[in-house]
Amino acid sequence: MEFLLSFLPSLRHIGAFGYLVALALSTLESLPFVGLAFPGTVLIFLFGFFSSQGYLHFNALIGYVMIGAMLGDGIGYWLGLRGKELFKEGNRILRPSHLKKGEAFFHSHGEKSIFLGRFVGPLRPIIPFVAGLSGMGTTRFLVWDALAAFLWSWSHLTIGYFFGGAAAIIETWFTRASAFLLILAAIFVLLWFVAKRLRPFARMTKSVFRSMGRAVMENPEVHGFLDRHPIFARFMRRRFDRKRFSGLPLTLFSIAAIYLIFLLSGVVEGVVTAEPIVSVDARVANLMFAFRDAGFVRGFLWITLLARRDVVILFAIVVVILSVLWNRRSYVMPFLVTLAGSQLFASLGKRLVHRPRPSIAYYVEPSFSFPSGHAALSMALYGFVAYILLRNVKRKRRSRTFILFVALAIIFLVGLSRIYLGVHFLSDVWSGYLLGALWLIIGISIHESGNRKRKDTNVPVRMERDRLRFATAAMLAIPVLWYGYQGFRYDPPRAMVDRTMETEVTDDVVGSFDRLGLPKYSETFSGTHQEPMSFFIVAKDDAAFVETMERSGWMRSDPVTVANMTTLAGASIMKTSYPRAPMTPSFWNTRVHDFGFQKQTSMKNVHARHHARFWKTPIRTEDGDTVYVGTASLDVGIKWIVTHRISPDIDTERETLLGDLVATGSVVSSEKFRFVDPVLGKNFTGDPFFTDGEAYMLRFE
């Protein structure tokens, strides 16, 4: 990732010209039919990535990309008003076939096709033309087009922005070898995308490579080498034989398996050696604990049941029986091997690594944590069932897409449920997915290898079709009813969550801070430093601390729940007041802030607020008082619709909070001291800040 970021400083010289480039790219992407051969979407992602590195302002970039998209669509609409005479047979760009696809989509979805077509690559540059051709009113077109252009610009730039912000996390989670393979795979995907868009160029490139291959094979020295090493020559020919599974398909499967092993070994190494991946796990677990809600817990308990052993066994038995009934016996053995292998290796991993469960688990799990058996089983079971269905659904693209989507959704939700319920760390689930995927590849390879040797795998079904369908429905009802029965009665024993920390009793607060090795800065997910701590507050207990903060005019934030977030969204849209609105989580010592406080500005809406976040430390004074550390910042606007943009001068906010606290009369002592060196940095959303590095030590009565 460092290599990827190394060339970015050269973009500083582009300056404001970068916005014009983004506008031009989005215009070309939206131009009628030109956009079919122009990979502008990928380039817009890249501009979002550049913005995350601080080279282009995100909000301004959205505006330029949106204007470019509307400009391209407007040109298409204007051309559409001129009629069909632009389309002629033999025209490489304005093909009648493209027009027919666009017309069918427009007539199927009506005016909202302007919005939907913006997010469908092949239709994006065609739909505005068809809208003009169909006589759609200009006002209605502009309204739909503006909405679509804004959401398209915001979503694509945001994806690129978050990828840039996740660079450090990606570097933490992947070994160098696996990162190299990932980048290589991304290059191949990009080449495939470009080749698909530029078919004439792809045909030429393919012809060139074929010519190069023939030239190499006809080279006398190559012939001589192959003649001297016939075993190697035969091996290579078999590896690239497309007609047999043991040829090119098995070669590609082997490459995928090796890649998964690289990833899995990297995660295991990180967990065993306590690399930064462990601290990322802790932050994710603490974040999920902060978001824990009774309604969500009940829902995720239902989801996690989808990969519980008894449900999986019953579902597997039904799959085996149905495979026999439908004369698809060739799937049975590979299916069982996939399930048994993933379960066996998950159990072995738990015994070898001996990683304890998270301390914030919602319920008691008796086994070890790494890797996640639920994640491995969900990948193996639902992945193989999807493979069976995909192999037997013939030429129905929508059905295949639906099957794949459902399988991936179940697998993802099972893993998410394990993290949300706190019974697994993120790396446990990720390693479980990798383990399950590895055995899924093995199982599919076994079936494909045996399937190629059989002359007829589709033996006629002896049972009548109607009776067979009824039997299938009856068999499927058994695990469904069992799952429902288990879901309503599933109430695992609750775990006792102990959030207390090992404490040190002393009146030398700052000295203890250094002795315990406590962080001096708030942190991002990956552990990158953010704002330094600017307050040390000594208070009798939590109640006294919160009471003094609220008397100073700083209200404690509401917890993050669905109801509160809905209220916050409404207040954000209407620009109204919400004095106790939930706050974006921030980390210190891998923990989410324990207390969030806010104070309204003169604007009296949620777009601009004074914010302060505080954490309890493991330091206690000799009088039994608790020490809290915290930071303060001023929100000056909404960013990406879901978070805030802060004012860079956090020292002024520090002084504002100090003045409010002193005004309560509860501050019995106040001391300002140098805590860190002056800092010029950025928070996790990329907002810059600066501070002189000083902090206050306050004691409440």
For each residue, the residues with C-beta under 8 A, 3 or more apart:
1: 4 5 167 168 170 171 179
2: 5 6 171
3: 6
4: 1 7 167 183
5: 1 2 8 53 167
6: 2 3 9
7: 4 10
8: 5 11 50 53 55
9: 6 12
10: 7 13
11: 8 14 18 50 53 55
12: 9 15 55
13: 10
14: 11 17 18 21 55
15: 12 18
16: 19 20
17: 14 20 21
18: 11 14 15 21 22 47 50 55 56
19: 16 22 23 56 60 61 64
20: 16 17 23 24 64
21: 14 17 18 24 25
22: 18 19 25 26 44 47 56 61 64 65 68
23: 19 20 26 27 64 65 67 68 71
24: 20 21 27 28 68
25: 21 22 28 29 40 43 44 47 65 68
26: 22 23 29 30 40 44 64 65 66 67 68 69 72 153
27: 23 24 30 31 68 69 71 72
28: 24 25 31 34 35 38 40 72
29: 25 26 35 38 40 41 43 44 68 69 72 124 125
30: 26 27 35 40 68 69 70 71 72 73 76 124 125 128
31: 27 28 34 35 38 72 75 76 125
32: 35 72 75 76 79 80 125 126 128 129
33: 36 93 94 98 125 126 129
34: 28 31 37 38 93 125
35: 28 29 30 31 32 38 40 72 124 125
36: 33 93 98 122 125 126 197
37: 34 93 197 198
38: 28 29 31 34 35 197
39: 42 43 193 194 197
40: 25 26 28 29 30 35 43 44
41: 29 44 45 121 156
42: 39 45 46 190 193
43: 25 29 39 40 46 47
44: 22 25 26 29 40 41 47 48 65 153 156 157 160
45: 41 42 48 49 156 157 159 160 163
46: 42 43 49 50 160
47: 18 22 25 43 44 50 51 56 61 65 157 160
48: 44 45 51 52 58 61 156 157 158 159 160 161 163 164
49: 45 46 52 53 160 161 163 164
50: 8 11 18 46 47 53 55 56 160 164
51: 47 48 54 55 56 57 58 61 157 160 161 164 686
52: 48 49 160 161 162 163 164 165 686
53: 5 8 11 49 50 164
54: 51 682 686 688
55: 8 11 12 14 18 50 51
56: 18 19 22 47 50 51 60 61
57: 51 60 61
58: 48 51 61 62 157 161 639 640 686
59: 62 63 639
60: 19 56 57 63 64
61: 19 22 47 48 51 56 57 58 64 65 157
62: 58 59 65 66 150 153 154 157
63: 59 60 66 67
64: 19 20 22 23 26 60 61 67 68
65: 22 23 25 26 44 47 61 62 68 69 153 156 157
66: 26 62 63 69 70 146 149 150 153
67: 23 26 63 64 70 71
68: 22 23 24 25 26 27 29 30 64 65 71 72
69: 26 27 29 30 65 66 72 73 118 149 152 153
70: 30 66 67 73 74 142 145 146 149
71: 23 27 30 67 68 74 75
72: 26 27 28 29 30 31 32 35 68 69 75 76 125 128
73: 30 69 70 76 77 118 128 145 149
74: 70 71 77 78 128 145
75: 31 32 71 72 78 79
76: 30 31 32 72 73 79 80 125 126 127 128 129 132
77: 73 74 80 81 128 129 131 132 136 138 141 145
78: 74 75 81 82 132
79: 32 75 76 82 86 129 132
80: 32 76 77 128 129 130 131 132 133 134
81: 77 78 132 133
82: 78 79 85 86 132
83: 86 133
84: 87 99 133
85: 82
86: 79 82 83 94
87: 84 91 94 95 96 99
88: 91 94 96
89: 96
90:
91: 87 88 94 95
92: 95
93: 33 34 36 37
94: 33 86 87 88 91 98 99
95: 87 91 92 98 99
96: 87 88 89 99 100
97: 100 101
98: 33 36 94 95 101 102 126
99: 84 87 94 95 96 102 103 126 129 130
100: 96 97 103 104
101: 97 98 104 105 122 123 126
102: 98 99 105 106 117 123 126 127 129 130
103: 99 100 106 107 130 133 134
104: 100 101 107 108
105: 101 102 108 109 113 116 117 120 123 127 130
106: 102 103 109 110 113 117 127 130 131 134
107: 103 104 110 134
108: 104 105 113
109: 105 106 112 113 116
110: 106 107 113
111: 114 136 140 144
112: 109 115 116 144
113: 105 106 108 109 110 116 117 127 130 131
114: 111 117 118 127 128 131 136 141 144 145 148
115: 112 118 119 144 147 148
116: 105 109 112 113 119 120
117: 102 105 106 113 114 120 123 124 126 127 128 148
118: 69 73 114 115 124 127 145 148 149 151 152
119: 115 116 124 148 152
120: 105 116 117 123 124
121: 41 124
122: 36 101 126
123: 101 102 105 117 120 126 127
124: 29 30 35 117 118 119 120 121 127
125: 29 30 31 32 33 34 35 36 72 76 128 129
126: 32 33 36 76 98 99 101 102 117 122 123 129 130
127: 76 102 105 106 113 114 117 118 123 124 130 131
128: 30 32 72 73 74 76 77 80 114 117 125 131 132 141 145
129: 32 33 76 77 79 80 99 102 125 126 132 133
130: 80 99 102 103 105 106 113 126 127 133 134
131: 77 80 106 113 114 127 128 134 136 141
132: 76 77 78 79 80 81 82 128 129 135 136 141
133: 80 81 83 84 103 129 130
134: 80 103 106 107 130 131
135: 132
136: 77 111 114 131 132 140 141
137: 140 141
138: 77 141 142
139: 142 143
140: 111 136 137 143 144
141: 77 114 128 131 132 136 137 138 144 145
142: 70 138 139 145 146
143: 139 140 146 147
144: 111 112 114 115 140 141 147 148
145: 70 73 74 77 114 118 128 141 142 148 149
146: 66 70 142 143 149 150
147: 115 143 144 150 151
148: 114 115 117 118 119 144 145 151 152
149: 66 69 70 73 118 145 146 152 153
150: 62 66 146 147 153 154
151: 118 147 148 154 155
152: 69 118 119 148 149 155 156
153: 26 44 62 65 66 69 149 150 156 157
154: 62 150 151 157 158 640 641
155: 151 152 158 159
156: 41 44 45 48 65 152 153 159 160
157: 44 45 47 48 51 58 61 62 65 153 154 160 161
158: 48 154 155 161 162 640
159: 45 48 155 156 162 163
160: 44 45 46 47 48 49 50 51 52 156 157 163 164
161: 48 49 51 52 58 157 158 164 165 640 686
162: 52 158 159 165 166
163: 45 48 49 52 159 160 166 167
164: 48 49 50 51 52 53 160 161 167
165: 52 161 162 684 685 686
166: 162 163 169 170
167: 1 4 5 163 164 170 171
168: 1 171 172 524 526 528
169: 166 172 173 280 525 526
170: 1 166 167 173 174 179
171: 1 2 167 168 174 179 526
172: 168 169 270 275 276 277 280 526
173: 169 170 266 267 270 277 280 427 430
174: 170 171 178 179 182 263 266
175: 178 179 262 263 265 266 269
176: 179 180
177: 180 181 262 266
178: 174 175 181 182 259 262 263 266
179: 1 170 171 174 175 176 182 183
180: 176 177 183 184
181: 177 178 184 185 259 262
182: 174 178 179 185 186
183: 4 179 180 186 187
184: 180 181 187 188
185: 181 182 188 189 259
186: 182 183 189 190
187: 183 184 190 191
188: 184 185 191 192
189: 185 186 192 193
190: 42 186 187 193 194
191: 187 188 194 195
192: 188 189 195 196
193: 39 42 189 190 196 197
194: 39 190 191 197 198 201
195: 191 192 198 199 201 202 205
196: 192 193 199 202
197: 36 37 38 39 193 194
198: 37 194 195 201 202
199: 195 196 202 203
200: 203 204
201: 194 195 198 204 205
202: 195 196 198 199 205 206
203: 199 200 206 207
204: 200 201 207 208
205: 195 201 202 208 209
206: 202 203 209 210
207: 203 204 210 211
208: 204 205 211 212
209: 205 206 212 213
210: 206 207 213 214
211: 207 208 214 215
212: 208 209 215 216
213: 209 210 216 217
214: 210 211 217 218
215: 211 212 218 219
216: 212 213 219 222
217: 213 214 222 223
218: 214 215 222 223
219: 215 216 222 223
220: 223 224
221: 224 225
222: 216 217 218 219 225 226
223: 217 218 219 220 226 227
224: 220 221 227 228
225: 221 222 228 229
226: 222 223 229 230 232 233
227: 223 224 230 233
228: 224 225
229: 225 226 232 233
230: 226 227 233 234
231: 234 235
232: 226 229 235 236
233: 226 227 229 230 236 237
234: 230 231 237 238
235: 231 232 238 239
236: 232 233 239 240
237: 233 234 240 241
238: 234 235 241 244 246 247
239: 235 236 247 248 251
240: 236 237 247 248 251
241: 237 238 244 246 247 248
242: 247 248 249
243: 247
244: 238 241 247 249 452
245: 249 250 445 448 449 451 452
246: 238 241 249 250 449 452
247: 238 239 240 241 242 243 244 250 251
248: 239 240 241 242 251 252
249: 242 244 245 246 252 253 448
250: 245 246 247 253 254 445 449
251: 239 240 247 248 254 255
252: 248 249 255 256
253: 249 250 256 257 441 444 445
254: 250 251 257 258
255: 251 252 258 259
256: 252 253 259 260 441
257: 253 254 260 261 438 441 442
258: 254 255 261 262
259: 178 181 185 255 256 262 263
260: 256 257 263 264 434 437 438 441
261: 257 258 264 265 438
262: 175 177 178 181 258 259 265 266
263: 174 175 178 259 260 266 267 434
264: 260 261 267 268 431 434 435 438
265: 175 261 262 268 269
266: 173 174 175 177 178 262 263 269 270
267: 173 263 264 270 271 277 427 430 431 434
268: 264 265 271 272 349 353 370 431
269: 175 265 266 272 273 275
270: 172 173 266 267 273 275 276 277 278 427
271: 267 268 274 275 277 278 353 355 370 427 431
272: 268 269 353
273: 269 270
274: 271 278
275: 172 269 270 271 278
276: 172 270 279 280 526 527
277: 172 173 267 270 271 280 281 427
278: 270 271 274 275 281 282 427
279: 276 282 283 527 590
280: 169 172 173 276 277 283 284 426 427 525 526 527
281: 277 278 284 285 425 426 427 428
282: 278 279 285 286 425 590 591
283: 279 280 286 287 523 525 527 587 590 591 592
284: 280 281 287 288 419 425 426 525
285: 281 282 288 289 358 360 419 422 425 426
286: 282 283 289 290 360 587 590 591 592
287: 283 284 290 291 585 587 592
288: 284 285 291 292 419 420 422
289: 285 286 292 360 422 497 592
290: 286 287 559 560 585 592
291: 287 288 296 420 560
292: 288 289 296 297 362 420 422
293: 296 297 561 562
294: 297 298
295: 298 299 562
296: 291 292 293 299 300 420 562
297: 292 293 294 300 301 362 420 421
298: 294 295 301 302
299: 295 296 302 303
300: 296 297 303 304 416 417 420 421
301: 297 298 304 305 417 421 487 490 492
302: 298 299 305 487 490
303: 299 300 306 413 414 416 417
304: 300 301 307 308 374 414 417 418 421
305: 301 302 308 311 483 486 487 490
306: 303 311 378 410 413 414 483
307: 304 311 312 373 374 375 377 378 381 414
308: 304 305 311 312 374 486
309: 312 313 377
310: 313 314 482 486
311: 305 306 307 308 314 315 479 482 483 486
312: 307 308 309 315 316 339 377 381
313: 309 310 316 317
314: 310 311 317 318 478 479 482
315: 311 312 318 319 381 479
316: 312 313 319 320 335 336 339 381
317: 313 314 320 321
318: 314 315 321 322 475 476 478 479
319: 315 316 322 323 335 385 388
320: 316 317 323 324 332 335 336
321: 317 318 324 325 475
322: 318 319 325 326 472 475 476
323: 319 320 326 328 329 331 332 335 388
324: 320 321 327 328 329 332
325: 321 322 461 463 468 471 472 475
326: 322 323 461 468 472
327: 324 458 459 460 461 462
328: 323 324 331 388 392 457
329: 323 324 332
330: 333 334 447 450 451 454 457
331: 323 328 334 335 384 388 447
332: 320 323 324 329 335 336
333: 330 336 337 446
334: 330 331 337 338 384 443 444 446 447 450
335: 316 319 320 323 331 332 338 339 384 388 443
336: 316 320 332 333 339 340
337: 333 334 340 341 439 442 443 446
338: 334 335 341 342 380 383 384 439 440 442 443 444
339: 312 316 335 336 342 343 377 380 381 384
340: 336 337 343 344
341: 337 338 344 345 380 439 442 443
342: 338 339 345 346 376 377 379 380 435 436 439 440
343: 339 340 346 347 373 376 377 380
344: 340 341 347 348
345: 341 342 348 349 376 435 439
346: 342 343 349 350 371 372 373 376 377 432 435
347: 343 344 350 351 373
348: 344 345 351 352
349: 268 345 346 352 353 370 371 431 435
350: 346 347 353 354 355 367 368 369 370 371 373
351: 347 348 354 368
352: 348 349
353: 268 271 272 349 350 368 370 371
354: 350 351 368
355: 271 350 368 369 370 425 428
356: 359 368 369
357: 361 365 368 369 423 424
358: 285 361 369 422 423 424 425
359: 356 497 498 499
360: 285 286 289 422 497 499
361: 357 358 364 365 421 422 423 495 497
362: 292 297 421 422 423 494 495
363: 421 423 492 493 494 495
364: 361 492 493 494 495
365: 357 361 369 423
366:
367: 350 373
368: 350 351 353 354 355 356 357
369: 350 355 356 357 358 365 372 423 424 425 428
370: 268 271 349 350 353 355 425 427 428 431
371: 346 349 350 353 375 376 428 429 431 432 435
372: 346 369 375 376 415 418 424 428 429 431 432
373: 307 343 346 347 350 367 376 377 432
374: 304 307 308 377 378 414 415 417 418 424 432
375: 307 371 372 378 379 411 414 415 418 424 428 429 430 431 432 433 436
376: 342 343 345 346 371 372 373 379 380 432 433 435 436 439
377: 307 309 312 339 342 343 346 373 374 380 381 436
378: 306 307 374 375 381 382 410 411 414 415 436
379: 342 375 376 382 383 411 432 433 435 436 437 440
380: 338 339 341 342 343 376 377 383 384 436 439 440 443
381: 307 312 315 316 339 377 378 384 385
382: 378 379 385 386 407 410 411
383: 338 379 380 386 387 407 411 436 437 440
384: 331 334 335 338 339 380 381 387 388 440 443 444
385: 319 381 382 388 389 407
386: 382 383 389 390 403 404 406 407
387: 383 384 390 391 440 444
388: 319 323 328 331 335 384 385 391 392
389: 385 386 392 393 403
390: 386 387 393 400 403 404
391: 387 388
392: 328 388 389
393: 389 390 396 399 400 403
394:
395:
396: 393 399 400
397: 400 401
398: 401 402
399: 393 396 402 403
400: 390 393 396 397 403 404
401: 397 398 404 405
402: 398 399 405 406
403: 386 389 390 393 399 400 406 407
404: 386 390 400 401 407 408
405: 401 402 408 409
406: 386 402 403 409 410
407: 382 383 385 386 403 404 410 411
408: 404 405 411 412
409: 405 406 412 413
410: 306 378 382 406 407 413 414
411: 375 378 379 382 383 407 408 414 415 433
412: 408 409 415 416
413: 303 306 409 410 416 417
414: 303 304 306 307 374 375 378 410 411 417 418
415: 372 374 375 378 411 412 418 419 429 430 432 433
416: 300 303 412 413 419 420
417: 300 301 303 304 374 413 414 420 421
418: 304 372 374 375 414 415 421 423 424 428 429
419: 284 285 288 415 416 422 424 425 426 429
420: 288 291 292 296 297 300 416 417
421: 297 300 301 304 361 362 363 417 418
422: 285 288 289 292 358 360 361 362 419
423: 357 358 361 362 363 365 369 418
424: 357 358 369 372 374 375 418 419 428 429 432
425: 281 282 284 285 355 358 369 370 419 428 429
426: 280 281 284 285 419 429 430
427: 173 267 270 271 277 278 280 281 370 430 431
428: 281 355 369 370 371 372 375 418 424 425 431 432
429: 371 372 375 415 418 419 424 425 426 432 433
430: 173 267 375 415 426 427 433 434
431: 264 267 268 271 349 370 371 372 375 427 428 434 435
432: 346 371 372 373 374 375 376 379 415 424 428 429 435 436
433: 375 376 379 411 415 429 430 436 437
434: 260 263 264 267 430 431 437 438
435: 264 342 345 346 349 371 376 379 431 432 438 439
436: 342 375 376 377 378 379 380 383 432 433 439 440
437: 260 379 383 433 434 440 441
438: 257 260 261 264 434 435 441 442
439: 337 338 341 342 345 376 380 435 436 442 443
440: 338 342 379 380 383 384 387 436 437 443 444
441: 253 256 257 260 437 438 444 445
442: 257 337 338 341 438 439 445 446
443: 334 335 337 338 341 380 384 439 440 446 447
444: 253 334 338 384 387 440 441 447 448
445: 245 250 253 441 442 448 449
446: 333 334 337 442 443 449 450
447: 330 331 334 443 444 450 451
448: 245 249 444 445 451 452
449: 245 246 250 445 446 452 453
450: 330 334 446 447 453 454
451: 245 330 447 448 454 457
452: 244 245 246 448 449
453: 449 450
454: 330 450 451 457
455:
456: 459
457: 328 330 451 454
458: 327
459: 327 456
460: 327
461: 325 326 327 465 468
462: 327
463: 325 467 468 471
464: 467 468
465: 461 468 469
466: 469 470
467: 463 464 470 471
468: 325 326 461 463 464 465 471 472
469: 465 466 472 473
470: 466 467 473 474
471: 325 463 467 468 474 475
472: 322 325 326 468 469 475 476
473: 469 470 476 477
474: 470 471 477 478
475: 318 321 322 325 471 472 478
476: 318 322 472 473 479 480
477: 473 474 480 481
478: 314 318 474 475 481 482
479: 311 314 315 318 476 482 483
480: 476 477 483 484
481: 477 478 484 485
482: 310 311 314 478 479 485 486
483: 305 306 311 479 480 486 487
484: 480 481 487 488
485: 481 482 488 489
486: 305 308 310 311 482 483 489 490
487: 301 302 305 483 484 490
488: 484 485
489: 485 486
490: 301 302 305 486 487
491:
492: 301 363 364
493: 363 364
494: 362 363 364
495: 361 362 363 364
496:
497: 289 359 360 361
498: 359
499: 359 360
500: 503
501: 616 617 618
502: 618
503: 500 618 619 620
504: 512 515 516 618 619 620
505: 620 621 622
506: 509 511 512 619 620 621 622
507: 621 622
508: 511 512
509: 506 512 513 536 538 619 621 627 697
510: 513 514 536 673 675 697
511: 506 508 514 515
512: 504 506 508 509 515 516 619
513: 509 510 516 518 520 617 619
514: 510 511 517 518
515: 504 511 512
516: 504 512 513 618 619
517: 514
518: 513 514 589 617 618
519: 522 523 588 589
520: 513 532 533 675 676
521: 529 530 531 532 533 588 676
522: 519 529 530 531 532 533 586 587 588 613 631
523: 283 519 527 528 529 530 586 587 588 589 590
524: 168 527 528 530 587 683 684
525: 169 280 283 284 587 684
526: 168 169 171 172 276 280
527: 276 279 280 283 523 524
528: 168 523 524 684
529: 521 522 523 532 681
530: 521 522 523 524 586 681 682 683 684
531: 521 522 534 631 633 650 679 681 683 689 691
532: 520 521 522 529 631 675 676 679 691 693 695
533: 520 521 522 536 588 629 630 631 675 695
534: 531 630 631 632 650 651 654 675 691 694 695 696
535: 612 614 628 629 630 631 632 654 657 695 696 698
536: 509 510 533 627 628 629 695 696 697 698
537: 545 614 627 628 629 630 698 699 700
538: 509 621 625 626 627 628 697 698 699 700
539: 542 544 545 548 625 626 628 699 700
540: 543 544 545 624 625 626 700
541: 544 545 626
542: 539 545 546 595 616 626
543: 540 546 547
544: 539 540 541 547 548 700
545: 537 539 540 541 542 548 549 595 614 626 628 700
546: 542 543 549 550 556 595
547: 543 544 550 551
548: 539 544 545 551 552 661 664 666 700
549: 545 546 552 554 556 595 597 612 661
550: 546 547 553 554 555 556 597
551: 547 548 664 666
552: 548 549 657 660 661 663 664
553: 550 599 660
554: 549 550 597 598 599 610 612 657 660
555: 550 579 580 597 598 599
556: 546 549 550 580 595 596 597
557: 580 581 582 583 596 597 598
558: 561 564 580 581 582
559: 290 564 582
560: 290 291 564 565 582 585
561: 293 558 564 565 582
562: 293 295 296 565 566
563: 566 567
564: 558 559 560 561 567 568 581 582
565: 560 561 562 568 569 582
566: 562 563 569 570
567: 563 564 570 571 578 581
568: 564 565 571 572 578 581 582 606
569: 565 566 572 573
570: 566 567 573 574 576
571: 567 568 574 575 576 577 578 581 605 606
572: 568 569 575 606 607 638 641
573: 569 570
574: 570 571
575: 571 572 605 606 607
576: 570 571 605 606
577: 571 600 604 605 606
578: 567 568 571 581 606
579: 555 598 600
580: 555 556 557 558 598
581: 557 558 564 567 568 571 578 598 606 609
582: 557 558 559 560 561 564 565 568 596
583: 557 593 596 598 611 613
584: 643 644
585: 287 290 560 592 593
586: 522 523 530 592 593 613 631
587: 283 286 287 522 523 524 525 590 591 592 593
588: 519 521 522 523 533 591 593 615 629
589: 518 519 523 615
590: 279 282 283 286 523 587
591: 282 283 286 587 588 594 615
592: 283 286 287 289 290 585 586 587
593: 583 585 586 587 588 596 613 614 615 630
594: 591 614 615 616 628
595: 542 545 546 549 556 613 614 615 628 630
596: 556 557 582 583 593 611 612 613 614
597: 549 550 554 555 556 557 611 612 613 614
598: 554 555 557 579 580 581 583 609 610 611 612
599: 553 554 555 609 610 660
600: 577 579 603 604 609 610
601: 604 608 609 610 634
602:
603: 600 607 608
604: 577 600 601
605: 571 575 576 577 608
606: 568 571 572 575 576 577 578 581 609
607: 572 575 603 635 637 638 644
608: 601 603 605 634 635 636 637
609: 581 598 599 600 601 606 634 635 644
610: 554 598 599 600 601 632 634 635 653 656 657
611: 583 596 597 598 632 633 634 635 644 646
612: 535 549 554 596 597 598 630 631 632 633 657
613: 522 583 586 593 595 596 597 630 631
614: 535 537 545 593 594 595 596 597 628 629 630
615: 588 589 591 593 594 595 628 629 630
616: 501 542 594 626 627 628
617: 501 513 518 626 627 628 629
618: 501 502 503 504 516 518
619: 503 504 506 509 512 513 516 627
620: 503 504 505 506 624 625 626 627
621: 505 506 507 509 538 624 625 627
622: 505 506 507
623:
624: 540 620 621
625: 538 539 540 620 621 699
626: 538 539 540 541 542 545 616 617 620
627: 509 536 537 538 616 617 619 620 621
628: 535 536 537 538 539 545 594 595 614 615 616 617
629: 533 535 536 537 588 614 615 617
630: 533 534 535 537 593 595 612 613 614 615
631: 522 531 532 533 534 535 586 612 613 650
632: 534 535 610 611 612 650 653 654 656 657
633: 531 611 612 646 647 650 653 689
634: 601 608 609 610 611 646 647 649 650 652 653 656
635: 607 608 609 610 611 644 645 646 647
636: 608 644 645 646 647
637: 607 608 644 645
638: 572 607 641 643 644 645
639: 58 59 642 643 644 645 685 687
640: 58 154 158 161 643 685
641: 154 572 638
642: 639
643: 584 638 639 640 685
644: 584 607 609 611 635 636 637 638 639
645: 635 636 637 638 639 685 687
646: 611 633 634 635 636 650 683 687 689
647: 633 634 635 636 650 652 653
648: 687 688 689 690
649: 634 652 653 689 690
650: 531 534 631 632 633 634 646 647 653 654 689 690 691
651: 534 654 655 690 691 692 694
652: 634 647 649 655 656
653: 610 632 633 634 647 649 650 656 657
654: 534 535 632 650 651 657 658 691 696
655: 651 652 658 659
656: 610 632 634 652 653 659 660
657: 535 552 554 610 612 632 653 654 660 661
658: 654 655 661 662 670 696 698
659: 655 656 662 663
660: 552 553 554 599 656 657 663 664
661: 548 549 552 657 658 664 666 667 698
662: 658 659 667 670
663: 552 659 660
664: 548 551 552 660 661 667
665:
666: 548 551 661 700 701
667: 661 662 664 670 698 699 700 701
668: 699 700 701
669: 697 698 699
670: 658 662 667 696 697 698 699
671: 696 697
672: 694 695 696 697
673: 510 694 695 697
674: 693 694
675: 510 520 532 533 534 693 694 695
676: 520 521 532 679 693
677: 693
678: 690 691 692 693
679: 531 532 676 689 690 691 693
680: 688 689 690
681: 529 530 531 688 689 690
682: 54 530 686 687 688 689
683: 524 530 531 646 686 687 689
684: 165 524 525 528 530
685: 165 639 640 643 645
686: 51 52 54 58 161 165 682 683
687: 639 645 646 648 682 683
688: 54 648 680 681 682
689: 531 633 646 648 649 650 679 680 681 682 683
690: 648 649 650 651 678 679 680 681
691: 531 532 534 650 651 654 678 679 694
692: 651 678
693: 532 674 675 676 677 678 679
694: 534 651 672 673 674 675 691
695: 532 533 534 535 536 672 673 675
696: 534 535 536 654 658 670 671 672
697: 509 510 536 538 669 670 671 672 673
698: 535 536 537 538 658 661 667 669 670
699: 537 538 539 625 667 668 669 670
700: 537 538 539 540 544 545 548 666 667 668
701: 666 667 668
